Amino acid sequence: MKTNLKKQLRLPDEARARQHLLALLNIPGLSGEEMLVADHLEKVLLAAGCQPAWLRRLPARPPLPAKFGMGNLVVQLPGTFAGPSRMFLAHMDTVPLCRGAQPVIKNDRVVARGHTALGGDNRAGVAALLTVAETILKNKLPHPPLTFLFTVGEEVGLYGAKSVKAADVGKPAMAFNFDSGRPDEIITGAIGAQRWRAELHGISSHAGMHPERGASALLIASRALAEVADRGWFGKVRQGKRSGTSNAGVIHGGDATNQVTHHVVVHGESRSHHPAFIKQISAAYRTAFERAAKQVRNCEGEHGRVEFHCDNDYQPFHIPERAPVVRFTRQIADRLGLETRCVAINGGLDANPLNAAGIPTVTLGVGAHHPHAYDEYVDLIQFATGCRLTLELATTK
């Protein structure tokens, strides 16, 4: 009987977990505007018995953009038994499509009322961590040194995770990022990416009276992108045994319809699980823009030019299945009856910069599905399972 009672105490209160989820889904918090979310987390944790000294709201230091109102929220619980520190993280920000979201429960799912996304990415992860931290504090459950990290700016460039210093988060031996759907999937690999920008300089002239004297930057952009697509470097990219993706996502420029466009800027990205192939994809864009700039000439033989800028966004990573963080996750999942599998994904995660910084980080699911879409939802059964898995990962000796 005592064993059952002890086990009962270790399980998160599902009704309370749902309360946290719905409350967080109702709080606005676009990237750079996460303060209200952090205020709510601090209020709940202090009420549960968290000491003020265990809470730190880091400043918005580089690489965070200057407009950000705060940096990461760090909660560190001193261990009640000795052991390497463990870190649990989720990002607080949501995408603009979630603006004005109103969550409702329908058939064991939380969905958005009206025409918005929900924000389950990643308020489901935040709610799971809040539930677990509150459960540990209120029930005084034994645990090793724990860090709960609530990051900012994930949706616009993984900025919060990129700003993490190991000393800020207790130098964890392993970390668990909650930012996915299925609790039985362990994300052990993710793609890397570069962001590039092509500034195209044409030659301006009056488009009605003397169009032949101009060299259109818009035409340069069009020809370059057509060449990239024709050569197989646009969208899903496969060259030999290497694969990746690319996109030209933003284009702007031009002043008037009666002027041959003299300046256009194209923004895009290149992704792959292979670092060298990421560079190859970006190089294909650079070559196409440079070639097109030389081909588009005016009546005097003058042509435009291109300035191509490329920055590493985040590095790909792959954690072997024999790594301690994977083996420990599987051990706890097995205890809960979860048959797990390791997967790699084609999106960037807070786990990317953390693994690059030497903090072994896997990503786990808490029932959030169809992110960044109007049909986004949180599966409440999977959410409850994710909460149980998180609590066991945090308290198992």
C-alpha positions as CSV (number, residue, x, y, z in Angstrom):
1,M,0.0,0.0,0.0
2,K,2.8,2.4,0.9
3,T,4.5,1.7,-2.5
4,N,1.3,2.5,-4.3
5,L,0.8,5.7,-2.4
6,K,4.4,6.8,-3.1
7,K,3.9,6.1,-6.8
8,Q,0.6,8.1,-6.7
9,L,2.5,11.1,-5.3
10,R,5.1,10.9,-8.1
11,L,2.4,11.1,-10.9
12,P,1.6,14.7,-12.0
13,D,-2.0,15.8,-11.4
14,E,-3.5,15.6,-14.9
15,A,-6.2,18.1,-14.1
16,R,-3.6,20.6,-12.8
17,A,-1.4,19.9,-15.9
18,R,-4.4,20.8,-18.2
19,Q,-5.0,24.0,-16.2
20,H,-1.4,25.0,-16.8
21,L,-1.6,24.2,-20.5
22,L,-4.8,26.2,-21.0
23,A,-3.5,29.1,-19.0
24,L,-0.3,29.3,-21.0
25,L,-2.1,29.0,-24.3
26,N,-4.1,32.1,-23.4
27,I,-1.0,34.2,-22.7
28,P,0.4,36.1,-25.7
29,G,4.1,35.8,-26.2
30,L,5.6,36.3,-29.7
31,S,9.3,36.1,-30.1
32,G,10.9,38.9,-28.1
33,E,7.7,39.5,-26.1
34,E,7.9,36.6,-23.7
35,M,7.7,38.6,-20.5
36,L,4.1,37.8,-19.6
37,V,4.8,34.1,-20.0
38,A,7.8,34.4,-17.7
39,D,5.7,36.4,-15.1
40,H,3.2,33.6,-15.0
41,L,5.8,30.9,-14.6
42,E,7.5,32.7,-11.8
43,K,4.2,33.3,-10.0
44,V,3.2,29.6,-10.1
45,L,6.7,28.4,-9.0
46,L,7.0,30.8,-6.1
47,A,3.6,29.7,-4.9
48,A,4.7,26.1,-5.1
49,G,7.7,26.8,-2.8
50,C,10.4,27.8,-5.2
51,Q,12.9,30.1,-3.5
52,P,13.4,33.5,-5.2
53,A,17.1,32.8,-5.3
54,W,16.5,29.8,-7.5
55,L,14.9,32.0,-10.2
56,R,16.9,34.1,-12.7
57,R,15.7,36.1,-15.6
58,L,18.8,36.6,-17.8
59,P,19.4,39.9,-19.6
60,A,18.7,40.2,-23.3
61,R,22.4,40.0,-24.2
62,P,23.8,39.1,-27.7
63,P,23.1,37.2,-29.8
64,L,19.5,38.2,-28.8
65,P,18.2,41.0,-31.0
66,A,18.2,44.4,-29.3
67,K,14.4,44.6,-29.4
68,F,14.0,41.6,-27.1
69,G,12.5,42.4,-23.7
70,M,14.3,39.7,-21.8
71,G,16.6,36.7,-22.0
72,N,16.0,33.2,-20.9
73,L,14.3,32.3,-17.6
74,V,16.4,29.9,-15.6
75,V,15.1,27.9,-12.6
76,Q,17.6,25.9,-10.7
77,L,16.5,23.4,-7.9
78,P,19.4,22.3,-5.7
79,G,19.6,18.5,-5.6
80,T,18.3,16.5,-2.6
81,F,20.7,13.7,-3.6
82,A,24.1,13.8,-5.3
83,G,24.4,13.3,-9.0
84,P,25.2,15.1,-12.3
85,S,22.9,18.0,-13.1
86,R,20.0,17.5,-15.5
87,M,18.4,20.2,-17.6
88,F,14.9,20.4,-19.0
89,L,14.0,23.1,-21.5
90,A,11.1,24.5,-23.6
91,H,10.8,27.7,-25.5
92,M,8.3,30.4,-24.5
93,D,7.7,32.1,-27.8
94,T,5.0,31.4,-30.4
95,V,4.7,32.4,-34.1
96,P,2.5,35.4,-35.3
97,L,-0.2,33.0,-36.6
98,C,-1.0,32.3,-32.9
99,R,-1.9,35.9,-32.2
100,G,-5.3,36.0,-30.4
101,A,-5.5,32.3,-30.0
102,Q,-8.3,31.0,-27.7
103,P,-7.9,27.3,-26.7
104,V,-10.8,25.0,-26.3
105,I,-10.9,21.2,-25.5
106,K,-12.6,18.9,-28.1
107,N,-12.4,15.1,-27.9
108,D,-9.2,14.9,-25.9
109,R,-7.6,17.6,-27.9
110,V,-6.9,21.2,-27.3
111,V,-7.6,23.3,-30.5
112,A,-7.9,26.9,-31.3
113,R,-11.3,28.6,-31.5
114,G,-11.5,30.7,-34.7
115,H,-9.0,31.3,-37.4
116,T,-5.6,31.2,-35.6
117,A,-2.9,28.6,-34.8
118,L,-3.0,27.3,-31.3
119,G,0.5,27.9,-29.8
120,G,0.9,24.3,-28.7
121,D,4.4,24.8,-30.1
122,N,5.7,25.2,-27.6
123,R,3.3,26.0,-24.7
124,A,2.7,22.3,-24.4
125,G,6.4,21.9,-23.5
126,V,6.4,24.8,-21.1
127,A,3.3,23.5,-19.4
128,A,4.8,20.1,-19.0
129,L,7.9,21.5,-17.3
130,L,5.9,23.8,-15.1
131,T,3.7,20.9,-14.0
132,V,6.8,18.8,-13.2
133,A,8.6,21.5,-11.3
134,E,5.5,22.3,-9.3
135,T,4.9,18.6,-8.5
136,I,8.5,18.2,-7.3
137,L,8.3,21.3,-5.1
138,K,4.9,20.7,-3.6
139,N,5.6,17.0,-2.9
140,K,9.2,17.5,-1.9
141,L,10.3,14.7,-4.2
142,P,13.9,13.6,-4.2
143,H,15.9,14.8,-7.2
144,P,19.5,15.5,-8.4
145,P,20.4,19.1,-9.2
146,L,17.8,20.3,-11.8
147,T,17.7,23.2,-14.2
148,F,14.5,24.2,-15.9
149,L,15.3,26.5,-18.8
150,F,12.6,28.5,-20.6
151,T,14.1,30.0,-23.7
152,V,13.2,33.0,-25.8
153,G,13.3,33.6,-29.5
154,E,13.3,30.0,-30.7
155,E,10.9,30.6,-33.5
156,V,13.0,33.4,-35.1
157,G,16.5,31.8,-34.9
158,L,17.0,29.7,-31.8
159,Y,18.3,32.9,-30.2
160,G,17.7,31.9,-26.6
161,A,19.5,28.6,-26.9
162,K,22.3,30.2,-28.8
163,S,22.9,32.6,-25.9
164,V,23.2,29.8,-23.3
165,K,26.4,29.5,-21.4
166,A,27.0,26.3,-19.5
167,A,27.7,28.2,-16.3
168,D,24.3,29.9,-16.5
169,V,22.5,26.5,-16.4
170,G,24.5,24.5,-13.9
171,K,26.8,22.7,-16.4
172,P,24.3,19.9,-17.0
173,A,25.5,16.4,-18.0
174,M,22.5,15.9,-20.1
175,A,19.4,17.9,-21.3
176,F,15.9,17.2,-22.5
177,N,14.2,19.6,-24.8
178,F,10.4,19.3,-24.9
179,D,9.3,20.6,-28.3
180,S,7.6,17.8,-30.3
181,G,4.6,15.6,-30.6
182,R,5.0,11.9,-29.9
183,P,6.4,11.0,-26.4
184,D,7.7,7.7,-27.8
185,E,10.0,9.4,-30.3
186,I,13.5,10.5,-29.2
187,I,14.8,13.1,-31.6
188,T,18.5,12.4,-31.7
189,G,19.4,14.3,-34.8
190,A,18.4,17.5,-36.6
191,I,19.3,19.4,-39.7
192,G,21.6,22.3,-39.9
193,A,21.1,25.6,-41.8
194,Q,22.6,28.6,-43.4
195,R,20.7,31.8,-44.1
196,W,21.8,33.8,-47.1
197,R,21.0,37.2,-48.6
198,A,21.5,38.3,-52.2
199,E,21.6,42.1,-52.9
200,L,21.2,42.6,-56.6
201,H,22.2,45.9,-58.1
202,G,20.9,46.7,-61.6
203,I,21.0,49.8,-63.7
204,S,18.1,52.3,-63.4
205,S,16.4,54.0,-66.3
206,H,13.0,55.2,-67.4
207,A,11.0,52.1,-68.2
208,G,8.8,53.9,-70.7
209,M,11.2,56.2,-72.5
210,H,14.5,54.3,-72.4
211,P,14.1,50.8,-71.0
212,E,17.1,49.7,-73.1
213,R,19.4,51.7,-71.0
214,G,18.5,49.8,-67.9
215,A,19.5,46.4,-66.4
216,S,16.7,45.1,-64.2
217,A,17.7,43.7,-60.8
218,L,14.3,42.0,-60.8
219,L,15.1,40.2,-64.0
220,I,18.5,39.1,-62.5
221,A,16.6,37.6,-59.6
222,S,14.1,35.9,-61.8
223,R,16.8,34.3,-64.0
224,A,18.9,33.2,-61.1
225,L,16.1,31.5,-59.3
226,A,14.9,29.8,-62.5
227,E,18.5,28.5,-63.0
228,V,18.7,27.2,-59.4
229,A,15.4,25.3,-59.9
230,D,16.4,23.9,-63.3
231,R,19.7,22.6,-61.9
232,G,17.9,20.9,-58.9
233,W,19.0,23.1,-56.1
234,F,15.6,24.5,-55.2
235,G,13.1,22.9,-52.7
236,K,14.0,19.3,-52.0
237,V,17.6,18.9,-53.1
238,R,19.3,15.6,-53.9
239,Q,22.8,15.6,-55.6
240,G,24.3,12.1,-55.7
241,K,24.1,10.6,-52.2
242,R,23.7,14.0,-50.4
243,S,20.3,15.6,-49.8
244,G,18.9,18.8,-48.2
245,T,16.4,21.5,-48.8
246,S,16.5,25.2,-49.9
247,N,14.2,28.1,-50.3
248,A,14.1,31.7,-51.5
249,G,11.5,33.0,-49.1
250,V,11.5,36.8,-49.2
251,I,12.1,39.2,-52.1
252,H,11.7,42.9,-52.0
253,G,12.7,45.9,-54.1
254,G,11.7,48.3,-56.8
255,D,10.2,51.8,-56.5
256,A,7.9,52.3,-59.4
257,T,6.5,50.6,-62.5
258,N,8.0,53.3,-64.8
259,Q,11.5,52.6,-63.5
260,V,13.8,49.7,-64.4
261,T,14.4,48.2,-61.0
262,H,17.9,48.9,-59.8
263,H,17.9,47.2,-56.4
264,V,16.4,43.9,-55.2
265,V,17.1,41.8,-52.1
266,V,16.4,38.1,-51.9
267,H,16.5,36.2,-48.6
268,G,16.7,32.4,-48.4
269,E,18.1,29.4,-46.6
270,S,19.9,26.2,-47.2
271,R,19.5,23.1,-45.0
272,S,21.1,19.6,-44.8
273,H,22.2,17.0,-42.3
274,H,25.6,17.3,-43.9
275,P,27.6,20.5,-43.1
276,A,29.5,20.5,-46.3
277,F,26.4,20.0,-48.4
278,I,24.8,23.0,-46.8
279,K,27.6,25.1,-48.1
280,Q,27.2,23.5,-51.6
281,I,23.6,24.5,-51.7
282,S,24.3,28.1,-50.8
283,A,27.2,28.2,-53.3
284,A,24.8,27.1,-56.1
285,Y,22.6,30.2,-55.3
286,R,25.7,32.4,-55.3
287,T,26.8,31.1,-58.6
288,A,23.4,31.5,-60.2
289,F,23.0,35.1,-59.0
290,E,26.5,36.0,-60.2
291,R,25.9,34.4,-63.6
292,A,22.5,36.1,-64.0
293,A,24.0,39.5,-63.0
294,K,26.5,39.3,-65.8
295,Q,23.9,38.1,-68.4
296,V,21.4,40.9,-67.9
297,R,22.9,43.9,-69.8
298,N,21.8,47.2,-71.2
299,C,22.2,48.6,-74.7
300,E,25.8,49.7,-73.9
301,G,26.8,46.2,-72.6
302,E,26.8,47.2,-68.9
303,H,25.6,44.7,-66.4
304,G,24.5,44.5,-62.8
305,R,26.3,43.0,-59.9
306,V,25.5,41.0,-56.8
307,E,26.6,41.0,-53.1
308,F,26.0,37.6,-51.6
309,H,26.0,37.2,-47.8
310,C,25.8,33.9,-46.1
311,D,25.7,33.1,-42.3
312,N,25.6,29.9,-40.4
313,D,22.3,29.7,-38.6
314,Y,22.8,26.4,-36.7
315,Q,24.8,23.3,-37.1
316,P,23.3,19.8,-37.6
317,F,23.8,17.2,-34.9
318,H,23.5,13.5,-34.4
319,I,23.6,11.7,-31.0
320,P,24.5,8.0,-31.1
321,E,22.0,5.7,-29.5
322,R,24.7,4.5,-27.1
323,A,25.1,8.0,-25.7
324,P,24.2,8.2,-21.9
325,V,21.4,10.7,-22.5
326,V,19.7,8.4,-25.1
327,R,20.2,5.3,-22.9
328,F,18.8,7.0,-19.8
329,T,15.7,8.3,-21.8
330,R,15.0,4.8,-23.1
331,Q,15.4,3.3,-19.6
332,I,12.8,5.6,-18.2
333,A,10.5,5.3,-21.2
334,D,10.6,1.5,-20.9
335,R,9.6,1.8,-17.3
336,L,6.5,3.6,-18.4
337,G,5.7,1.1,-21.1
338,L,6.7,3.3,-24.0
339,E,8.4,1.6,-27.0
340,T,10.7,4.3,-28.2
341,R,12.5,4.9,-31.5
342,C,15.2,7.4,-32.4
343,V,14.5,9.8,-35.2
344,A,16.2,12.7,-37.0
345,I,14.2,15.7,-38.3
346,N,14.5,18.4,-41.0
347,G,13.8,21.3,-38.6
348,G,16.0,23.3,-36.3
349,L,15.6,22.9,-32.5
350,D,17.0,24.5,-29.4
351,A,18.9,21.3,-29.2
352,N,21.0,22.3,-32.1
353,P,23.1,25.0,-30.4
354,L,23.1,23.2,-27.1
355,N,24.6,20.1,-28.7
356,A,27.1,22.3,-30.5
357,A,28.0,23.9,-27.1
358,G,28.7,20.4,-25.7
359,I,25.5,19.8,-23.8
360,P,24.1,16.4,-24.9
361,T,20.4,17.2,-25.6
362,V,17.6,15.1,-27.0
363,T,14.2,16.4,-27.9
364,L,11.0,14.7,-26.7
365,G,7.2,15.1,-27.4
366,V,4.4,16.3,-25.3
367,G,1.5,15.9,-27.7
368,A,1.9,19.1,-29.8
369,H,1.1,18.5,-33.5
370,H,0.8,20.5,-36.8
371,P,2.8,23.6,-35.5
372,H,2.5,26.9,-37.4
373,A,-0.8,25.8,-38.9
374,Y,-4.5,26.6,-38.4
375,D,-5.2,22.9,-37.6
376,E,-2.6,22.8,-34.8
377,Y,-3.6,20.8,-31.7
378,V,-2.4,19.3,-28.5
379,D,-3.2,15.6,-27.9
380,L,-4.1,15.5,-24.1
381,I,-3.4,11.8,-23.7
382,Q,0.1,12.3,-25.2
383,F,0.5,15.5,-23.1
384,A,-0.2,13.5,-19.9
385,T,2.3,10.8,-21.0
386,G,4.9,13.5,-21.7
387,C,4.4,14.9,-18.2
388,R,4.9,11.5,-16.6
389,L,8.0,10.9,-18.6
390,T,9.4,14.3,-17.7
391,L,8.8,13.7,-14.0
392,E,10.5,10.3,-14.1
393,L,13.5,11.7,-16.0
394,A,13.8,14.5,-13.4
395,T,13.5,12.4,-10.2
396,T,14.9,8.9,-11.0
397,K,18.1,8.3,-9.1
